[in-house]
Amino acid sequence: MILCFQRVLKNVPFGNKAISMQFYKLKEQLKNFIVFSLGDIKTIAPTFRRALLNDWQKKNYIKKIRRGFYMFSDTDINDSSLYLIANKIYQPSYISFEMALSYYGLIPESVYGITSATTQKTINFKTTFGTFIYHSIKPNLMFGYKLIKYQNQNFKMAEIEKCLLDYFYINPHLKMSEDFEEMRINIDNFKEQVDLEKFKIFLEVFNNKSLESRMNKLIKYIYAHS
């Protein structure tokens, strides 16, 4: 941490050392944050001037993710940190759909964008860190996710049964064996990880006859492959 501070001061003109000290102090206070907002800053520094954020961006101390959300430039970017970012920049939300299917090894393809479920409107954010995609679901379907610890924070990830249902819920055209075949679902991973009783309980909450019919076909398709 001291070395990091020294590197910061080394690149800052002498007249801006006070600003650097303020940055260093704030960074220490937000050290457990992968992503932070102006609101987070105001909580610990009520008199903080927003203009400093622009100055720190120019100096590459911080990077803007989307309006109102930032991260420190030396933050390690990996899958888990991206999941935390996705949860934070559009709330409430949890990782689901293709991203969660890939996380559980149910589909083989790499996924374009971090996909999440939200009760807010459907929206995409294209950032320098990737594309964050949010699909709107009904408030009563905002369940079936778990908290996964990363560093000193938790991100919300759909349980395997829920991400399957979420995915088929927003893709009503997937209904035949040919469609399931095209998805190239990993049959072995499905059988090993999916709790069919939980799957059925979650399915009932959707209260959707079409989805229920399609999921029955999916289960038959899966277990027809020994």
C-alpha positions in Angstrom: 0.0 0.0 0.0 2.9 2.4 0.8 4.6 1.6 -2.5 1.3 2.3 -4.3 1.0 5.6 -2.6 4.5 6.5 -3.5 3.8 5.7 -7.2 0.7 8.0 -7.0 2.7 10.9 -5.5 5.6 10.4 -8.0 3.3 11.3 -10.9 1.6 14.2 -9.3 2.8 17.8 -9.5 3.9 19.2 -6.1 0.9 21.6 -5.9 -1.5 18.7 -6.1 -0.1 16.7 -3.2 -3.1 17.6 -1.0 -5.4 16.1 -3.6 -3.2 13.0 -3.7 -3.5 12.7 0.1 -7.2 12.9 -0.1 -7.3 10.2 -2.8 -5.0 8.0 -0.8 -7.2 8.4 2.3 -10.4 7.7 0.4 -8.8 4.7 -1.3 -7.9 3.2 2.1 -11.4 3.8 3.3 -12.9 2.1 0.2 -10.3 -0.7 0.0 -13.0 -3.4 0.2 -15.0 -1.9 -2.7 -14.6 -3.4 -6.2 -16.9 -0.7 -7.5 -18.1 2.4 -5.7 -20.5 5.3 -6.3 -20.6 8.9 -5.3 -23.1 7.9 -2.7 -20.6 5.5 -1.2 -18.0 8.3 -1.1 -20.5 10.7 0.5 -21.2 8.2 3.2 -17.7 8.4 4.5 -16.8 11.9 3.3 -20.0 14.1 3.3 -18.1 17.2 2.0 -16.5 15.4 -0.9 -16.4 17.5 -4.1 -17.6 15.6 -7.1 -15.2 17.6 -9.4 -12.3 15.6 -7.9 -13.7 12.4 -9.6 -13.0 14.1 -13.0 -9.6 15.1 -12.0 -8.8 11.6 -10.7 -10.0 10.1 -14.0 -7.7 12.3 -16.0 -4.8 11.2 -13.8 -5.9 7.6 -14.2 -6.3 7.0 -10.5 -9.9 5.8 -11.1 -11.9 4.6 -14.0 -15.5 5.3 -14.8 -17.7 2.2 -15.4 -21.0 4.0 -16.1 -22.5 7.3 -14.9 -22.1 7.5 -11.1 -20.0 4.3 -10.7 -16.2 4.0 -10.5 -13.4 1.7 -9.7 -9.7 2.2 -8.8 -7.5 1.8 -11.8 -5.3 -0.9 -10.2 -8.3 -3.2 -9.4 -7.9 -6.7 -10.6 -10.5 -7.5 -13.3 -11.7 -11.1 -13.4 -15.0 -12.9 -13.6 -15.8 -12.4 -10.0 -15.1 -8.7 -10.0 -17.2 -8.3 -13.1 -20.1 -10.1 -11.3 -19.8 -7.7 -8.4 -19.8 -4.8 -10.8 -22.9 -6.1 -12.6 -24.7 -6.4 -9.2 -23.7 -2.9 -8.2 -24.3 -0.7 -11.2 -28.0 -1.7 -11.7 -30.0 -2.8 -8.7 -31.7 -5.0 -7.8 -30.1 -7.6 -10.0 -28.3 -11.0 -9.9 -26.2 -12.9 -12.5 -28.4 -15.3 -14.6 -29.2 -16.4 -18.1 -26.3 -17.3 -20.4 -23.6 -16.0 -18.0 -24.9 -18.3 -15.2 -25.4 -21.2 -17.5 -21.7 -20.8 -18.5 -20.7 -20.4 -14.9 -22.2 -23.8 -14.1 -20.7 -25.4 -17.2 -24.1 -26.1 -18.8 -23.2 -24.5 -22.1 -19.9 -24.7 -23.9 -19.7 -21.3 -25.6 -18.1 -18.2 -24.2 -20.8 -15.7 -23.4 -21.0 -12.2 -24.9 -21.6 -9.8 -22.0 -22.5 -10.3 -18.3 -26.2 -11.2 -18.2 -28.3 -10.4 -15.2 -31.9 -10.5 -14.1 -33.5 -7.3 -12.7 -36.9 -6.0 -11.8 -36.1 -2.7 -13.5 -36.4 -2.2 -17.2 -34.4 -4.2 -19.7 -31.1 -2.3 -20.5 -27.5 -2.8 -21.7 -24.4 -0.9 -20.6 -21.4 -1.0 -22.9 -18.3 -0.2 -20.9 -14.5 -0.5 -21.3 -14.8 -3.6 -19.1 -17.4 -5.3 -21.3 -21.1 -5.2 -21.9 -23.5 -5.6 -19.0 -26.9 -6.9 -20.1 -30.0 -6.8 -17.9 -33.3 -8.6 -18.7 -36.4 -7.5 -16.8 -38.4 -10.1 -14.8 -41.5 -9.8 -12.6 -40.9 -8.8 -9.0 -42.2 -12.2 -7.7 -39.5 -13.9 -9.8 -36.7 -12.1 -8.0 -35.6 -15.2 -6.1 -33.5 -18.3 -6.4 -30.0 -16.7 -6.2 -27.2 -17.2 -3.7 -24.4 -15.1 -2.3 -20.9 -16.0 -3.4 -18.1 -14.5 -1.4 -15.3 -12.8 -3.3 -12.6 -11.0 -1.3 -14.6 -9.0 1.3 -17.8 -8.8 -0.7 -20.6 -11.0 -2.0 -22.1 -11.2 -5.5 -25.5 -12.6 -6.3 -25.5 -15.6 -8.7 -28.7 -17.5 -9.8 -28.9 -21.0 -8.5 -28.5 -23.5 -11.3 -32.2 -24.4 -11.4 -33.2 -20.7 -11.5 -30.8 -19.6 -14.2 -32.3 -22.4 -16.4 -35.8 -21.3 -15.8 -34.9 -17.6 -16.3 -33.2 -18.4 -19.6 -36.2 -20.4 -21.0 -38.6 -17.8 -19.6 -37.2 -15.0 -21.8 -36.7 -17.4 -24.7 -40.1 -18.8 -25.3 -39.1 -20.0 -28.8 -37.0 -22.7 -27.3 -39.5 -25.6 -27.1 -38.4 -28.6 -29.1 -35.6 -31.2 -28.9 -33.9 -29.6 -31.8 -33.7 -26.3 -29.9 -32.2 -28.1 -26.8 -29.8 -29.9 -29.1 -28.6 -26.6 -30.6 -27.9 -25.2 -27.2 -25.4 -28.1 -26.7 -26.4 -28.5 -23.0 -23.8 -30.5 -21.0 -26.0 -33.4 -20.1 -23.6 -34.8 -17.5 -23.3 -31.5 -15.7 -27.1 -31.0 -15.7 -27.7 -34.4 -14.1 -24.9 -33.9 -11.5 -25.9 -30.4 -10.5 -29.7 -29.8 -11.1 -31.9 -30.7 -8.2 -35.2 -31.7 -9.9 -37.3 -31.2 -6.8 -36.0 -27.7 -6.4 -36.4 -27.2 -10.2 -40.1 -28.1 -10.0 -40.7 -25.9 -6.9 -39.1 -22.9 -8.6 -41.1 -23.7 -11.8 -44.4 -23.5 -9.9 -43.6 -19.9 -8.9 -43.5 -18.8 -12.5 -47.1 -20.0 -12.9 -46.6 -20.3 -16.6 -48.2 -23.2 -18.4 -46.1 -22.7 -21.6 -42.9 -22.7 -19.6 -44.0 -25.7 -17.6 -44.7 -27.7 -20.8 -41.4 -26.7 -22.3 -39.5 -27.6 -19.1 -41.1 -31.1 -19.0 -39.9 -31.6 -22.6 -36.4 -30.4 -21.5 -36.3 -32.9 -18.6 -37.4 -35.7 -20.9 -34.7 -34.7 -23.4 -32.0 -34.7 -20.8 -32.9 -38.1 -19.3 -33.3 -39.7 -22.7 -29.6 -39.3 -23.0 -27.9 -41.9 -20.8 
